[in-house]
Amino acid sequence: MSAEPKQVVTYRLEDQSILSQIKNSFAPDGAAEREHNAQPDSAGFGSIHYGLVTNLKPQRVLAIGSRHGYVPSILALALKANGSGALDFVDANYSDTTHGVDVAFGGVENWTSDPAEKFSTFGLKEVISVHIQRSSEFFSECESKYGYIYLDGDHSYDGSCYDFEQSLNVATAGALIVLHDVAVSQPGFGVKRLFTELDENLYNKILIPAWPGLGIVQRKGETSA
Ligand SMILES: C[S@@+](CC[C@H](N)C(=O)[O-])C[C@H]1O[C@@H](n2cnc3c(N)ncnc32)[C@H](O)[C@@H]1O
């Protein structure tokens, strides 16, 4: 007698009950609406990340910086929907209270105890490796190449330039590097300046101007992710 086929359960962001659980678990402070242009029934910038990853199907994704895991959880959900791929999530676990706003940029030291376990919802931890360290430490040891890179860690001009330049070194041909907060001009934030300065002779750039701005960058002359 042949074994019954294994039922594969796929959780999709288009399902309102899945979106609502993602927000409850990974944006409990309302960050999806406040920082990612979401509405109560939509994922905002989360839909852009999900749509790009499910269509481009990168084999490896890198995300740097998240308070409670909203974007990393959506990237992982997209990889699970693809049926392949892995996410490296890097966060230094800073908090405004301990390290200061100019270092933590809104961090709350959420990644203290058993960070991988926080992604047990929908089995997301199966595709996520969590790295609690500064991006510089991660990049210095990194041997992987990524087809989709999301930067939302150090928002200073020098820090965001560093993360962008390092990302270019670990990006596959045609990879997308996506910058959060490219519309923010408050003191201490330099991602807007970085995005503006990127030479359009060298990079394709798309600005999603909805607050607080998402910048999608791709090195020119490269096509496949
Ligand atoms: C709080 S997030 C920004 C908020 C984000 N838009 C969200 O929705 O969660 C910034 C994160 O970047 C992390 N971070 C800051 N500098 C970093 C660095 N050099 N390397 C890795 N993570 C860093 C902080 O620990 C913090 O958790």
Ligand as a Chemical Component Dictionary entry (heavy atoms), coordinates in Angstrom:
data_LIG
# 
_chem_comp.id                   LIG 
_chem_comp.type                 NON-POLYMER 
_chem_comp.pdbx_formal_charge   0 
_chem_comp.three_letter_code    LIG 
# 
loop_
_chem_comp_atom.comp_id 
_chem_comp_atom.atom_id 
_chem_comp_atom.alt_atom_id 
_chem_comp_atom.type_symbol 
_chem_comp_atom.charge 
_chem_comp_atom.model_Cartn_x 
_chem_comp_atom.model_Cartn_y 
_chem_comp_atom.model_Cartn_z 
_chem_comp_atom.pdbx_ordinal 
LIG C1  C1  C 0  14.937 49.394 15.311 1  
LIG S1  S1  S 1  15.438 48.878 13.709 2  
LIG C2  C2  C 0  14.637 50.114 12.810 3  
LIG C3  C3  C 0  13.149 49.886 12.911 4  
LIG C4  C4  C 0  12.636 49.042 11.768 5  
LIG N1  N1  N 0  12.175 49.949 10.710 6  
LIG C5  C5  C 0  11.529 48.102 12.152 7  
LIG O1  O1  O 0  10.421 48.188 11.619 8  
LIG O2  O2  O -1 11.755 47.203 12.976 9  
LIG C6  C6  C 0  17.126 49.229 13.776 10 
LIG C7  C7  C 0  17.822 47.982 14.276 11 
LIG O3  O3  O 0  19.121 48.006 13.748 12 
LIG C8  C8  C 0  19.989 47.410 14.678 13 
LIG N2  N2  N 0  21.323 47.935 14.380 14 
LIG C9  C9  C 0  21.778 49.197 14.484 15 
LIG N3  N3  N 0  23.053 49.274 14.099 16 
LIG C10 C10 C 0  23.410 48.020 13.712 17 
LIG C11 C11 C 0  24.600 47.445 13.196 18 
LIG N4  N4  N 0  25.710 48.175 13.006 19 
LIG N5  N5  N 0  24.604 46.127 12.901 20 
LIG C12 C12 C 0  23.498 45.362 13.083 21 
LIG N6  N6  N 0  22.347 45.858 13.575 22 
LIG C13 C13 C 0  22.301 47.169 13.883 23 
LIG C14 C14 C 0  19.460 47.800 16.037 24 
LIG O4  O4  O 0  19.810 46.851 17.033 25 
LIG C15 C15 C 0  17.940 47.857 15.796 26 
LIG O5  O5  O 0  17.281 46.692 16.214 27 
# 
loop_
_chem_comp_bond.comp_id 
_chem_comp_bond.atom_id_1 
_chem_comp_bond.atom_id_2 
_chem_comp_bond.value_order 
_chem_comp_bond.pdbx_ordinal 
LIG C1  S1  SING 1  
LIG S1  C2  SING 2  
LIG S1  C6  SING 3  
LIG C2  C3  SING 4  
LIG C3  C4  SING 5  
LIG C4  N1  SING 6  
LIG C4  C5  SING 7  
LIG C5  O1  DOUB 8  
LIG C5  O2  SING 9  
LIG C6  C7  SING 10 
LIG C7  O3  SING 11 
LIG C7  C15 SING 12 
LIG O3  C8  SING 13 
LIG C8  N2  SING 14 
LIG C8  C14 SING 15 
LIG N2  C9  SING 16 
LIG N2  C13 SING 17 
LIG C9  N3  DOUB 18 
LIG N3  C10 SING 19 
LIG C10 C11 SING 20 
LIG C10 C13 DOUB 21 
LIG C11 N4  SING 22 
LIG C11 N5  DOUB 23 
LIG N5  C12 SING 24 
LIG C12 N6  DOUB 25 
LIG N6  C13 SING 26 
LIG C14 O4  SING 27 
LIG C14 C15 SING 28 
LIG C15 O5  SING 29 
# 
